[in-house]
Amino acid sequence: MGRLSGKVALVTGGALGIGAACVTRMIEAGAKVAIVDLHDGTGQALARQHGGNARYFHADVSVEAEVAAAIAGTVEAFGRLDVLVNNAGITGPNKPTHELTEAEWDRVQAVNVKSVFFGTKHAIAPLRAAGGGSIINLSSIYGLVGAPDLPPYHASKGAVRLMSKTDALLYAADRIRVNSIHPGFIWTPMVEQHIASMGGDPEQHRRDTGALHPLGHMGDADDIAWGVVYLACDESKFVTGSELVIDGGYTCR
């Protein structure tokens, strides 16, 4: 019996990086998983890889109707919903606050914050129907501490942290647990793109970024996926409103 046997999960941003690792590890643990993303080719290929245990749904997570349709499609395909992983996110422009445009700010909040709102809003009914469940919101170390870059991203991840606590209180009586995960730098396409945008020698930037963590290196997507499996399964039945920090010691300072 797998840790997630009988459970149905939905992962936004599930085609690549941390999301794809979450999909794979949850299926290995016995779940059926809906992959929600804009990267159709990659997402469909991942779903095919897992056969009947996965379905792909195209959705722009900043559009409420598309998120609602993906959740409804998941319930139609698999019969229920037990776990929502609000993983989709973007870094946005790396500019100081006074140089940002309103449109640049709003785009990051739409993808990183409104998507969590939309996902949670439309997941509550099927989670209640299932008798409870788990909502797992991907925040960041920058939902806990600051840094002199990426102001819209850091603001968005702080919002996700407190949204998680609020919803943990609101839905505890429904046996719906809500927690946030706070990764350090994880070697994913998003982080690779961020490092490339810095200019100069990307390998040196990668080494320097890894050295920011007391363990001396960046994490892997699986480091986060295993945390998601834990928060999705019944082993964490007494955990809600918590921050699971997986950051190689970054925030210990």
N, C-alpha and C positions, 0 to 999 in steps of 0.2 A: 504494500500500500504506500503510494507516494505521499509526500507531505501536502500536496495540493490535489489529491485525487478527488474527483467529483466537483471541483470548483471551476468556474468560468471567469476569466480575467479579460480586461481590455487595457491595452497599452497605447497611449498616444505617442507619436514620434517613434513608433515601434519598428520602423524599417532599418534604422541605422544605429550605430553606437550603443549607448547604454540601453536604449529601448529594445534593440534587437537582442542584446544579451539577456534582458529581462524576459523577452518572449521565449527564447530558447531554454533558459533555466526553469521557467515556470512549467513549460510543457514537459521537460524532463522530470519535473516533480509531480506530474500527473494532471495538470490543468489543461483545459482547452482555452485558447487565447485568440482574441480579436486584435489584429494589428491595424492601427489607424495612423495614416500618414498621407503626405503629398507625393512621396517618392514611389510612384505606382510600380515601376519595373522592379525595384529592389524589394518593395513590400510584397508584391505578388510572388516573387521568387522565394522569399523567406516562407511565405505561407505554403507554397508547393512543397518546400523542403520538409515541412512538418505534416503533410497530408491532411487528414480529416481533423487533426487537433488544432488547426489554425485557419482563420479566415482573414482576408484583407479587405479593409474598407477605406476608400479614399475620402479624406475630409481635411479641410482647412480649419484648424482648431480655433481660429479667431472668429469663425462664423458660427453662431449658435445653432442655426438650423442644420448645419452639416454635422456638428457634434451630436446633436439630438438624433439625427438619422443613423449615425454610426452606432450609437448605444442601442437604439431600437433594432437595428439590423443584427447586432450581437445577440440580443435576447431572442430574436426570431430564429437565428441560426442554431444557437446552443441551448435555448430554453430557459436561461436564467443569467444573472450577473452576480458575482460574489466579490470581485476585486476590480477596482479602478486604479490604474497607475497613470497619473497626470505627469507625463515625462516630457512632452514636446516643449521645446524652447529654442530661443536664438540669443546670441550675444548682443547683437546690435552694434551701432557705430562706437568706435573707441575715440571719443572726443571729450574734452572738458565740458562741464555743464553749460557754460556760457556760449559755446559754439553749436550746441544741438538745436535742431529744428523741432517744432512741435510734432511734425509728422514722424521724425525719427524716434522721438520719445514714445509717441502713441503706438507705433508699430511693435515695439518691444513689449509694452504693457498688454497689447492685444494678444500677442502670442503666448507670453509667459504668465500673465495674470488672468485675463479674461478666459483663457482656455481652461484654467483650473476651476473658475466659477462655472463655466458652461458644463464641463464634465461632471462636476459635483452636483449641480442643479438637476441634470437629467439622469444621473445615476441613482439618486435617492429612492425613487419609486421602485425600480427593480431590485435594489439592495434590500429595501424593506420587504418586498415580496419574497425574497430569499431567506428572510429571517435574520438579516444582518449581513455584515461583510467588512471589507477593509478598503479604505481610500488611502493611497500612498502618493504624496505630492513631492516631486523632485524640486527641492530648493537648491542651496549651494552653501559652501563656506561663506559666500558673500551674502547670505541671508543671516549670518551671525556676526561677521566682522566686515570692516570696510577696506577699501583699497583705492588708490588714486587713479582709477581708470573706469571705463564702462559704467557711467552713472545710471543709465536707464536699466541696465541688467541688474546692478546691485539693488536698486529700488524694487525691481520686480521680485527678486528672490526674497527680500525682506517681507514683502507683501505675502508671498506664498507661505512663509513660516507662520505668520499670524493668522492667515486664513485657515490654516490647518488646525490651529488651536481653537479658534472660534467654532469651526465645524465639528471638532471633537466633542465640544460641550453641547452643541445643538443636537447632535444625533446619537449621543451615548445611550439614551433611553431606547433607541431603535437597534441597539447592538451593532451599530456601524462605527468602526474605529477609524480615526483619521490621524495620520502621522506624516511628518516630513523627513526626507533624507537630505543630508547635506554633504555632497561629495567635494573632495578637494579636486585638484586638476587630474582629470582622467583622460587618457590618450584616446580620443575619439575624433571623428572628422571635424566636429565643431572646435575642439581645442587646437587641432592641427591647423585649421583655417585661421584661428585667432593668432597663433604663433607666426604663421606666414605673413599676416598683416603687419607685424612689427618691423619687417624689413631686416636687413643684415643676414647673419648666418642662422638659418632656422635650427640647425642641430645644436648650436651653442645656446640658443634661446630655450630649446627643449631641455638641455642639461641644467641651465640656470633655473628654469621653472621647477624641474624635479627637485632641485636642491632647496627650494623653499619649504619642502616637507621634511620634518625631522627624520623620516625613514629614508630620505635621500633620492626618491624617485616618484614619478607620477603613478597613479593607479591604473588598473585595467577596468574595462567595462564590467567584467564579471565580479569585481569587488563590490560594485553597486548592486548588480543583479542578485547576488546572494542575500544582500540586505532586504531587497524587495521580496524575495521568496520568504524570508523570515516574517516580515510584516504582513504578508498575504496569508500565511498559514496559521493554524490554530495554536501553534507554539507561542504566538504573541497575543493571545486572547485577552491579556490584562494590560496591554500597551495601547494607549491612545493619548493624543495631544503631545506626543514626544518628538524629540529631534534625534534621529539616528545619524550621527556624524561619522563619515567614512572618509577620512582626509589625510591619512598618513601622519597625523599629529600637527597639521598646519595650524589649527586654531588653539593649540595648547599654549602658545606664547602669550 
